[in-house]
Amino acid sequence: MEDKKTAGRQKIPIEKIQDETKRKVTFSKRLPSLYKNASKIVRACNVDIGIISSCPSGRNQYSYVHPTTAVVIDHFVNPTMELDLGTRLVAENARNIAIENNIRLNELEAREAAEKEKVRSLEQMNNARGKCWWESIDQIDAENLTTFETTLNFAEGILKDQLKKLEIGTSSSSEAPPENEDN
């Protein structure tokens, strides 16, 4: 087994990171997952949410709001206030767009996972091709074995058809052509 290059995922305590460079790197790495988790909360609970964060250097500010900034601020200022019809329509439209985008994102993630699996399978097959078939036979799983058997059966059928065609072609060419009796 090859040695790991990193320590992998580890649970770390939530505390201030003293090294400024490490703090900036950690912030930039965790920000997307924070937004992704907020999006999951919105989908699962159908809530309004707002996140405002700023870069440790203070130069950049980031925000995530759903459905709109006005709705989130209005709910924050007065949680019991009813929204007017226009604001509710805008909020509903934003929710529908977010739902559609999340469905599309899930589809793309599923396709990406399937493609990664195909690549992994192809890499395994490529690695197995480097060896003679008898050296790599232990790496073939049941699905690949079934596929291999089907391919061999198909190839056998094609070869048998070709052989029949050749036999018919050689037998008909060896016979004398029929003579014409009209002469």
N, C-alpha and C positions, 0 to 999 in steps of 0.2 A: 504494500500500500504506500502511495506517495505521501510525503509530508505535506501538511497543510501550510499554506503561506500566510494565512490570517487566523485569528482566534475564532472567527465565525460570529454568529449572532449570540450575544450574551446580554443578560439582564443587567442594566447598570442603574445605579441609584439616581434619582432625579435631584440634582444639586447643581449649583452654579459651576460652570467650567471655568477654571481660572485662566488658562491659556487662551488669549484672545483669538488666535488663528484657529485653534480647535473649536472654539465657541462659534465662530462664523461658519466654519465648515459644517458643524452639527446643525446649526440653524438652517442652512441651505438644504441639508439632506432631510430634515424633519418637516419642513414647511409643506411640501407636496403631500406627505402622508396625513398631515393635520387637515388639509383641505379635502382629501379623499375621505377621511373619517367623518368630517362634517357633512359631506355629500351623502354618505351612507345614513347618517342620522336623519337628514332631511327626507330621504326616501323611505326609511323605515317608520318614522314617526309623523311625517307630514307636518313639520314644524318650520317656523321662521327662525333663521340663525344668522348671526353676524360675527365675523372674526376680524379683528384689526391687529396687525403686528408690525413691528418695525425692525429693521436690520440692526444688529448690535452696533454698527458704526453710526446709525441714526440717519443715514443718507436716504435709505429706501423704506417706504412704507408699503405694506401689503394688506389686502383685505379680501374677504370672502363673505358675500351676503346672499341670502336666499329668502324670498324671491326677489325683492328689490331693496335698495338702501332705504328708501322712504318708508316702506312697510316695517322694516326692522327697527328703524329709529322711532317711528310712531308707537310701535309695541313696547319699545324699551322705555320711552317717556311715559306712556300711559297704557299699561297692559290691558285694562278693561275697556278701552276705547274701541268703538266699532269703526271699521274702515268704510269710507264712502264707496259708492258703486264703481267709479273709475279706478280707484286704487285696488279694489278687489279683483276687477277684471285684469288689470296689469299683473297682479300677483298670480292669478290663476294661469294666465298665459305663460308667465315665467316658469311656473311649476310644470306645465305641460311640456315646454321646451326642455327643461331639465330632465324630465322623465324620458322623453324621446332620446336625448343625448346619452343618458345612462343606459338605456336599452341598447343603443348602438355601441356604446363602449363595452358593454358586457359581451355583445356579439363579437366584437373585434378581439377582445381578450380571449374568448373561447377559440376563435380562429388562430390566434397567435399560439395558444397552448397546443392546438392540434398540429400546427406547422412545426413547432419545436419538437414534438413527439416524432413527427416524420423525419426531421433532421437527425434526431438521436437514433432512430431506427436505421436510417441510411448510413450513418456513421458506423453503427455496429456491423451492418452488412459489408461496408467497405473494409473494415478491419478484418472481417472473416474472409473476404476475398483474397487477402494477401497470403493466406495459407492454402494448402491443398485441402480439398473437401474433407478428407478423413482426419485432418488435424483440427478442423473447426466444427465438426459435427456436434460436439457437445454444447456449442453456443446457439444452436438453432432451437427456438422455442416451438411450441405446438402450432401457433398461428403461421409462423414462417415455414414450418414443415408441411403444413397443409397447402400453403401457397406453392411451395416447391413441387409437391406431388401433383397438383393441378397443372402446373406449367409443364411438367414432364409428360403427363397424360395428353395434354394438348399437342405438344411437340410430337409425341408418338403417333397421334391421329394424323397430323399433317404429313409426317414421313410415310405412313402407310398409304395415304392418298397419292402421294407423289410416286411411290413404288408401283401402285396399280396403274397409274397413267403411263409410266415408263414401260410396264409389261404390256399394256394394250398397244402402245405405240410401236414397240419392237415386234410384236406378233403380227400386227396388220401390215407392217412394212416388209416382213419376210415372205408373206404370201404373194403369189403372182397376181397381178391385176386381172380382173375378169376380162375375157376376150369379147370383142364386139361381134355378134353373129350377123350383123347387117351386111358385112362385106361379101 
